[in-house]
Amino acid sequence: MKGSKNRRVLPGFGLSLGFTLFYISLIVLIPLAGIFFKTFELTWAEFWSAVTNPRVLASYRISFSTALWAGIINAVFGLLVAWVLVRYRFPGKKIIDSLVDIPFALPTAVAGIALTTIYSKTGWIGSLLDPLGIKIAYTQAGITIALIFIGLPFVVRTVQPVLQDLDKETEDAAATLGSHRLRTFRKVILPELMPALLTGFALAFARGIGEYGSVVFISGNMPLKTEIAPLLIMTKLEQYDYAGATAIAAVMLIISFILLLIINLLQWHMQRRAVAK
């Protein structure tokens, strides 16, 4: 009986950890190391010139700013979509729930072409906005919309299970004590959802930084205006400038890692505060 209690379904810690490290190294660490090894072919002066070129700096700014705005918007409206799907019953709910996952299944290039068609001057939505002087396609606003499209499922699917497990008795108790809806949401519900919401935001933000297929069509690819960093990397690869491409990729990787580390630390801090309470 004692031996059966200690029996593990999966192999022991040593073997499982070994397989885990091998798999992560093969799929993640070795390819990332290849980026840095290729970058080391450049001298420091060449590396600095490659990553601080005005065109490159503009692509960084566009990629990170649009991904940030898309992540923030997805955090707000993704929470709203998850709330509706969890808390309400209505006809067609399962269809809407399935539509949330469409960006996962749809090829990003197809999404980019569809969004460009819709938001161009002659498109369904673009033709209505153009007389008002509002341009979406071939602007940074168009890039942001494309990133919102591909990032929404990350927030919804991260927040949804937490909402489903949330104890409604706490909300009822707050209402009984006279707390109005906004205060109940801000003081009772939001603190419980915040770690999951931050995780969804981080996933959507990270996906947006490296997105290429859905953005390349709607952005217009104008240097210094709507050219994203992944496109610039592809351009350098087509020019056989592999070291220059990996230099830009290495800088993006480092910045992304630092930002995600900060987000994870915030999430960890919030979880600790929630446990302490």
C-alpha positions as CSV (number, residue, x, y, z in Angstrom):
1,M,0.0,0.0,0.0
2,K,2.8,2.4,0.9
3,G,4.5,1.7,-2.4
4,S,1.3,2.4,-4.3
5,K,0.9,5.8,-2.6
6,N,4.3,7.0,-3.7
7,R,3.8,5.7,-7.3
8,R,3.9,8.4,-9.9
9,V,1.9,8.3,-13.2
10,L,4.7,10.2,-15.0
11,P,8.4,9.4,-14.6
12,G,10.2,10.7,-11.5
13,F,11.4,14.3,-11.1
14,G,14.9,13.8,-12.5
15,L,13.7,12.1,-15.7
16,S,10.8,14.5,-16.2
17,L,13.0,17.5,-15.7
18,G,15.6,16.1,-18.1
19,F,12.9,15.7,-20.8
20,T,11.6,19.2,-20.1
21,L,15.0,20.9,-20.4
22,F,15.8,18.9,-23.5
23,Y,12.5,19.9,-25.2
24,I,12.7,23.5,-24.2
25,S,16.3,23.7,-25.3
26,L,15.5,22.1,-28.7
27,I,12.5,24.2,-29.4
28,V,13.2,27.5,-27.7
29,L,16.7,28.0,-26.3
30,I,18.8,26.8,-29.2
31,P,17.0,28.8,-31.9
32,L,17.2,31.9,-29.7
33,A,20.9,31.3,-29.1
34,G,21.3,31.1,-32.9
35,I,20.0,34.7,-33.2
36,F,22.7,36.0,-30.8
37,F,25.5,33.9,-32.4
38,K,24.7,35.3,-35.8
39,T,24.6,38.8,-34.4
40,F,28.1,38.3,-32.9
41,E,29.4,38.3,-36.5
42,L,29.0,42.1,-36.4
43,T,31.5,44.4,-34.7
44,W,30.1,46.6,-31.9
45,A,30.1,49.6,-34.3
46,E,28.3,47.7,-37.0
47,F,25.8,46.3,-34.5
48,W,25.1,49.8,-33.0
49,S,24.7,51.3,-36.5
50,A,22.3,48.5,-37.5
51,V,20.0,48.8,-34.5
52,T,20.0,52.6,-34.1
53,N,19.3,53.5,-37.7
54,P,16.3,56.0,-37.8
55,R,14.3,53.6,-39.9
56,V,14.9,50.7,-37.4
57,L,14.1,52.9,-34.4
58,A,10.9,54.0,-36.1
59,S,10.0,50.3,-36.7
60,Y,10.6,49.6,-33.0
61,R,8.4,52.4,-31.9
62,I,5.6,51.4,-34.3
63,S,5.7,47.7,-33.3
64,F,5.8,48.3,-29.5
65,S,3.3,51.2,-29.4
66,T,0.7,49.5,-31.6
67,A,1.1,46.2,-29.7
68,L,0.7,48.1,-26.4
69,W,-2.5,49.9,-27.5
70,A,-3.9,46.7,-28.9
71,G,-3.2,44.8,-25.7
72,I,-4.8,47.5,-23.5
73,I,-7.9,47.6,-25.7
74,N,-8.1,43.8,-25.7
75,A,-7.8,43.8,-21.9
76,V,-10.9,46.0,-21.6
77,F,-13.1,44.5,-24.3
78,G,-11.8,41.0,-23.8
79,L,-12.9,41.2,-20.2
80,L,-16.3,42.4,-21.4
81,V,-16.7,39.6,-23.9
82,A,-15.7,37.0,-21.3
83,W,-18.1,38.5,-18.8
84,V,-21.0,38.3,-21.3
85,L,-20.2,34.7,-22.2
86,V,-19.9,33.6,-18.6
87,R,-22.7,35.5,-16.8
88,Y,-25.5,35.6,-19.4
89,R,-27.6,33.1,-21.3
90,F,-28.8,34.2,-24.8
91,P,-29.6,32.6,-28.2
92,G,-26.4,32.1,-30.2
93,K,-24.1,32.1,-27.2
94,K,-22.2,29.0,-28.4
95,I,-21.7,30.5,-31.8
96,I,-20.3,33.7,-30.4
97,D,-18.1,31.6,-28.0
98,S,-16.7,29.7,-31.1
99,L,-16.2,32.9,-33.0
100,V,-13.7,34.1,-30.4
101,D,-11.3,31.4,-31.5
102,I,-11.5,32.3,-35.2
103,P,-8.2,34.3,-35.1
104,F,-6.4,31.2,-33.8
105,A,-7.6,29.1,-36.8
106,L,-7.6,31.7,-39.5
107,P,-4.3,32.2,-41.4
108,T,-3.0,35.6,-40.5
109,A,-2.4,36.6,-44.1
110,V,-6.1,36.0,-44.8
111,A,-7.1,38.1,-41.8
112,G,-4.8,40.9,-43.1
113,I,-6.3,40.9,-46.6
114,A,-9.8,40.9,-45.1
115,L,-9.1,43.8,-42.8
116,T,-7.5,45.8,-45.6
117,T,-10.4,45.2,-47.8
118,I,-12.9,46.3,-45.2
119,Y,-11.0,49.4,-44.0
120,S,-9.7,50.7,-47.3
121,K,-11.3,53.8,-48.8
122,T,-13.6,51.7,-50.9
123,G,-14.3,49.1,-48.2
124,W,-17.5,48.7,-46.2
125,I,-16.2,50.6,-43.2
126,G,-13.5,52.6,-44.8
127,S,-15.9,54.2,-47.3
128,L,-18.0,55.5,-44.3
129,L,-15.1,56.9,-42.4
130,D,-13.2,58.5,-45.4
131,P,-15.7,61.4,-45.8
132,L,-15.1,62.2,-42.1
133,G,-11.4,62.4,-42.8
134,I,-10.7,59.2,-40.8
135,K,-8.2,56.8,-42.4
136,I,-7.6,53.3,-41.1
137,A,-5.9,51.3,-43.8
138,Y,-2.2,52.1,-44.3
139,T,-2.0,53.9,-41.0
140,Q,-0.9,52.9,-37.5
141,A,-4.6,52.7,-36.5
142,G,-5.0,49.9,-39.1
143,I,-2.0,48.1,-37.6
144,T,-3.6,48.4,-34.1
145,I,-6.9,47.0,-35.4
146,A,-5.1,44.0,-36.9
147,L,-3.3,43.3,-33.6
148,I,-6.6,43.7,-31.7
149,F,-8.1,41.1,-34.0
150,I,-5.4,38.5,-33.5
151,G,-5.0,39.2,-29.7
152,L,-8.5,39.2,-28.5
153,P,-8.8,35.4,-27.9
154,F,-5.8,35.4,-25.5
155,V,-7.6,37.7,-23.1
156,V,-11.0,36.1,-23.4
157,R,-9.7,32.6,-22.9
158,T,-7.5,33.6,-20.0
159,V,-10.2,35.5,-18.1
160,Q,-13.1,33.2,-18.9
161,P,-12.2,30.2,-16.6
162,V,-11.4,32.6,-13.7
163,L,-14.8,34.2,-14.1
164,Q,-16.5,30.8,-14.1
165,D,-14.8,29.8,-10.8
166,L,-15.5,33.2,-9.2
167,D,-17.7,32.8,-6.1
168,K,-20.9,34.9,-6.7
169,E,-21.8,34.8,-3.0
170,T,-19.1,37.5,-2.3
171,E,-20.8,39.7,-4.8
172,D,-24.2,39.0,-3.3
173,A,-22.8,39.8,0.2
174,A,-21.4,43.1,-1.1
175,A,-24.8,44.0,-2.6
176,T,-26.5,43.1,0.7
177,L,-24.2,45.5,2.5
178,G,-25.2,48.3,0.2
179,S,-22.3,48.4,-2.2
180,H,-23.3,49.7,-5.7
181,R,-22.4,47.8,-8.8
182,L,-19.3,49.8,-9.8
183,R,-17.8,49.6,-6.3
184,T,-18.5,45.8,-6.1
185,F,-16.8,45.3,-9.5
186,R,-13.8,47.5,-8.5
187,K,-13.3,46.2,-5.0
188,V,-14.5,42.6,-5.2
189,I,-14.4,41.2,-8.7
190,L,-11.5,43.1,-10.4
191,P,-8.8,42.1,-7.8
192,E,-9.7,38.5,-8.4
193,L,-9.5,38.9,-12.2
194,M,-6.4,41.1,-12.3
195,P,-3.8,38.3,-12.4
196,A,-5.6,36.5,-15.3
197,L,-6.2,39.8,-17.0
198,L,-2.5,40.7,-16.8
199,T,-1.7,37.3,-18.2
200,G,-4.1,37.8,-21.1
201,F,-2.7,41.2,-21.8
202,A,0.9,39.9,-21.7
203,L,0.0,37.2,-24.2
204,A,-1.8,39.5,-26.6
205,F,1.0,42.1,-26.3
206,A,3.7,39.5,-27.0
207,R,1.8,38.2,-29.9
208,G,1.3,41.7,-31.3
209,I,5.0,42.6,-31.1
210,G,6.0,39.7,-33.4
211,E,2.9,39.7,-35.7
212,Y,3.6,39.8,-39.4
213,G,1.0,38.2,-41.6
214,S,-2.1,40.2,-40.5
215,V,-0.2,43.5,-40.4
216,V,1.8,43.5,-43.6
217,F,-1.2,44.2,-45.8
218,I,-3.1,46.8,-43.8
219,S,0.1,48.7,-42.7
220,G,1.1,49.9,-46.2
221,N,4.8,49.3,-45.2
222,M,5.8,52.9,-45.4
223,P,9.3,53.4,-43.9
224,L,9.3,55.7,-40.8
225,K,5.5,55.7,-40.8
226,T,3.9,52.3,-40.9
227,E,6.8,49.9,-41.2
228,I,6.9,47.3,-38.4
229,A,10.1,45.7,-37.1
230,P,9.2,42.1,-38.3
231,L,8.7,43.4,-41.8
232,L,12.1,45.2,-41.7
233,I,13.7,41.9,-40.5
234,M,12.1,40.1,-43.5
235,T,13.4,42.9,-45.8
236,K,17.0,42.4,-44.5
237,L,16.7,38.6,-44.9
238,E,15.6,39.1,-48.6
239,Q,18.7,41.3,-49.0
240,Y,20.8,38.5,-47.5
241,D,21.8,40.7,-44.6
242,Y,21.4,37.9,-42.0
243,A,23.5,39.6,-39.3
244,G,21.6,42.8,-39.6
245,A,18.3,41.0,-39.4
246,T,19.3,39.0,-36.3
247,A,20.6,42.2,-34.7
248,I,17.2,43.8,-34.9
249,A,15.6,40.6,-33.8
250,A,17.9,40.4,-30.8
251,V,17.0,43.9,-29.6
252,M,13.3,43.1,-30.0
253,L,13.8,39.9,-28.0
254,I,15.6,41.6,-25.2
255,I,13.1,44.5,-24.9
256,S,10.2,42.0,-25.1
257,F,11.7,39.8,-22.4
258,I,12.2,42.8,-20.1
259,L,8.6,44.0,-20.6
260,L,7.2,40.5,-20.0
261,L,9.3,40.0,-17.0
262,I,7.9,43.2,-15.5
263,I,4.3,42.1,-16.3
264,N,5.0,38.7,-14.7
265,L,6.4,40.4,-11.6
266,L,3.3,42.5,-11.3
267,Q,1.2,39.5,-11.6
268,W,3.2,37.6,-9.0
269,H,2.9,40.6,-6.6
270,M,-0.9,40.8,-7.1
271,Q,-1.3,37.1,-6.4
272,R,0.8,37.4,-3.2
273,R,-1.4,40.3,-2.1
274,A,-4.5,38.3,-2.8
275,V,-3.2,35.3,-0.8
276,A,-2.2,37.6,2.1
277,K,-5.7,39.0,2.3
